[in-house]
């Protein structure tokens, strides 16, 4: 026996679906801002990086390591990744790709 499809010509047809796009926004709730981060293309030797945490600003730069891979130099020490340099700066693990920001270079 074949199942009969429901008739959606009445009130059911006017109700929005349950997908994310049709959910109403809650009043007073701020939308989450996407943080800018360092992209892989910006991780080239010579790039200057900064980070601010609890009022303290950290500065590092991208240098070319012995094996030809980019490294992060912070306070005279070299680190193999952005996260390792971020951990050295803060004292606890951080996501280096989100922690560091490239410094805008002026176009002359």
N, C-alpha and C positions, 0 to 999 in steps of 0.2 A: 504494500500500500504506500503510495507516494505521500510525502509530507507536504502540507499546504504552507506556502510562504505567507507571512503576516502582511496585512494591508497597512502600508505606511502613509496613507493619505490624510490621516487625522492628526491629532496632537503629537503622536510619536514622531512624525516626519519633521516637526518643527524643533525638536530637541537637538541640541548640538551633540556631536560624537564625544567620545571619551579620550580623544587624542590630546597631546600636549598643547597644540595650537589653539584649541577651543576652550581651554581652562581659563576662567576669569582670574585676573590678577587680584591679589588681596590688597585692600586699601591700606596705605601707610607702609607697605613693605617695599623697601628699596631694591632695585634690581642689582644683581651682582655685576660688578665691573670686572672686565677681563684685564688682568695686569699685563703690562708689557714686559717682555723678557728678551734676552739675548737670543738672536737667531743663529743658526749654524753659519750662515753667510757672513755674519759680523765677527766671528771668532777667527780673525786673521791677525798675524803679528802686527803690532803697532796700535791695536785697539785699546783704548783706555776705558776701564770699567769703574763704576762707583756703586756703592750700596749704602743705604742709611738704615740704621736700626737703633731704636731707643735714643734718638738724638745724636748718635755717633755716626760719622761718615767714614767709610772705608774706600780706599782707592787701590786699584790693581791694574796691571797691564798684561796683554797677551803677547807672549814671546815665542820664538821658535825653539823647540827643545832639541836635544842632541840627536834624537831619532827622526827629526823632521816633522814631529807632531807639535801642535800648539800646546803651550803650557801657560799657566797663570802665575805671574810674579806678584807677590804680595809681601811688602816689608823686607825685600831682599831674598826671600825664599821662593822657590818654584814649586808649583803644585800641578799634578797631571790633569786635573779637572776643575771646573767651576765649583763643584760641590766641595771638593777637598779644600780649595781656597776659602770658600764660605765658612766651612767648619773651623778652619784656622782663625778666621777673623772673629767669629762669634763664640767659639768654644763649644758649640753643639751642632749636630748635623742639620744642614739646610739644603733645599733644592737650589743648587747653584744657577740653574737656568732661569729661575724666577728671582733669585736674590740679587744678582748683578744686573746693572743697566749700562749700556754703552754711553759714553759721553758724546754729545753732539759736537762734531767738528765744524768749525766755521768755514764756509765756502768763500775763498778769496780769489 
